Amino acid sequence: MNIVLSGVLQKHAQYQRNHSLPAGTVREAIDRLVEHFPGMGSVLLDSGGHVRKVHRLFLNGRQLSFEQVGEPVGSEDRLEILTAIAGG
């Protein structure tokens, strides 16, 4: 599975945008990413272990709801994790 990070998440992944990790589901990909970069856990996940609402998940260009993290993925799939920009 190919994972592409944007925004602040890159800071917690040694400033690398692209990552390739084995995973069978979107959730597993997220868990592996956090295992590989533990500092990312508190930024990406809430206290219940769910993806924070400030992030958007796109699987092969299609936006996923947070309920779809159990969706199966293959080695050629691409998961983009985008962080919403807040400002005022």
C-alpha positions, 0 to 999 in steps of 0.5 A: 500500500502506498501512503501519501502524507500532506501538511503537518503529518510529514513533520512526524514522518521524517518529512517524507511524503510517500511511504510504502507499507504492507496492509490489508485494509485502510485501518491496518495501513494507518496502524502500520504508519503509526507503528513506524512513526509513533510521534504521529499517533497523537496528531493523526488519531484521537484518544479513542484511536480513530482518525481525527476529523481534521484529516481526510482520507482518499483511497485511489482518489475517492474520499472515504468516510471514517466508517470506511477504514475497514475497506480492503486494499492491495499493494498498488492502492494509494491512500492519501491523508490530507490535513484540513487547513484552519485559519481565521 
